[in-house]
Amino acid sequence: MSENSPTFDRRPWGTFTVLDEGDNYKVKRIEVLPGKRLSYQQHSRRAEHWYVANGTAKVTLNGTEILVKSGEAVDIARGDAHRVENPDEAELLVFIEVQTGDYFGEDDIVRLDDDFGRE
C-alpha cells in the first residue's frame, strides 16, 4: 500500500486504512495518535459502529463524553454529533469503524469543531 492511496491515508491525528467496502458499507481500521482527536462532526447519509481494538477511546456523542475501552463498542446513528479522542499520552488508539448507509464520501462530513482548522 502506498501513502495516501484510496485505501490508506495519513491525517494530522493519525491514519486510516479501508479494509473492505461495498454498495452499502465501508470498513476502516483507524489509528489515533496519543493525545489527538478527530473533528466533532455529523453525517446525514451514514451510521457508524466503532469497535475499540487497542487503547481507550474518549467518545463525545451528542455532547456527552463516554470512555470506550478495548473490546467495547459504540454506535453512532445518522445525524449524531460525534468525536473520538485518544486520551492516553503514550498508547496508540486503534478501532474498527463499520459505516452503513447509501453514501460514504468525505463531503458527507459536517465539521462542528476541528483542532486542525478544517471546515
Secondary structure as GFF3:
##gff-version 3
##sequence-region A 1 119
A	DSSP	beta_strand	8	11	.	.	.	ID=ss1
A	DSSP	beta_strand	14	22	.	.	.	ID=ss2
A	DSSP	beta_strand	25	32	.	.	.	ID=ss3
A	DSSP	beta_strand	40	42	.	.	.	ID=ss4
A	DSSP	beta_strand	46	54	.	.	.	ID=ss5
A	DSSP	beta_strand	56	61	.	.	.	ID=ss6
A	DSSP	beta_strand	64	69	.	.	.	ID=ss7
A	DSSP	beta_strand	73	76	.	.	.	ID=ss8
A	DSSP	beta_strand	82	85	.	.	.	ID=ss9
A	DSSP	beta_strand	93	101	.	.	.	ID=ss10
A	DSSP	three_ten_helix	106	108	.	.	.	ID=ss11
A	DSSP	beta_strand	110	113	.	.	.	ID=ss12
###
